[in-house]
């Protein structure tokens, strides 16, 4: 966002001014630590800002707290930048996440349901990249969260056509949800998907971090089910005003 870019520019100018001071007989750099508890700003964006200004940071998303370590001079600049960023204008935004689970197979297995029309373009892309002939939808999962927070849910698909035992149990966890500087790209850090698939003894898992342009359909990854089947995770994100 323009506001973050402006803060970065001012902070960079401040750091440059410090670097232009005389370097003769400088004492050893002093490293300091500080805890920031945010009221409005997205912790993910603030962590990126701190790192851009030469500090290191660890965040606790639930407490909206960030522990920062930096040289004393840089810390003063970081404090000023965080103060400018943590204003009501940076209040958390509501985010809607939609996860489609799709299965690709070599033959017409009949697993799941026909692909809805809005996902036909995704299927066309998958057919161009993978050898599977048929694609079907096995679950649709919707979550709602806010920037600076995590999101998780457990979905029981209920009876699924073509699978022994029927139900597919899916556990989804996004460790941190944020917005990129353009304000329309949702940043998902530490996405974890774990599935219990009928007839498969071990849980199927996928881990990823991904940026999703608002309303764009993104294939996050592939999970192998067998030699002739694979699951695909298709993600859509939307900022809710």
Steps between C-alpha positions, in 0.01 A plus 500: 500500500612859437499574873750224576721607210506857636593378848781289354632796302506729803665231711762437233582870484541506877736201490698658216542817702642297788740318267630831366626606842869478573625144526816593693544323832151352501430290810388139447136471392256442786219253435169560678170317521146640513150355510234668287130428567299612198153654516420531129782399265536158342778314689618331178553837331672644806739203516589556134553869572730425795712265291521755218641747751773262617339347807390146576151419628293219649122531514218363711201537270234434762640761741585739213846534656836528323838454669762705314880482523708770331798728544420800718498749212282281282261437789422871526408503131293181538309646797410809297396292197278268708341802671411650160364170372298391805207739453123448457547518121691172525220318683462128416305406188257209475617222269290222346687186395354228279677165464394259228629143518512338157606149406669413173494144368607303193158347450143592580514398868173672586653639820343826613272728300517669158721809495293820536509742208710758685784247530505390135788740423701341783436153359624617159826613663537175692447291187780696334741435788413149622422172322164432669204476264215572742450747783223506761422714806506317835454785749440875530623666819443864597677694776483858621771679697673838534841626399754446775322189624507129418224286356420133545215258458418131476267389220318169479391465139234244586435214256710537185410315182745231399703474823493198734360614833388829352615791713813713447624681812703815429693713751611843371713752689635835381754618759490866395280695259605841372482744210782593265583865434264521201207444738338237277740206531432274797817355656458157660795385709536144625201333334456140616251254348456152647250247364369161597408328173280188504707190435836673564664410832717810544390863510564697181673834558596822323693801629546829316514878526332687217389843380153508342379792291148587607238275333771312303483119508840357594603135497702479821629145466456135416458212746552148369225250588614206289677422175195608301349772723607831656331777698537866405441791740348805325489819704306826459529802731287814524525818707161578655427868560 
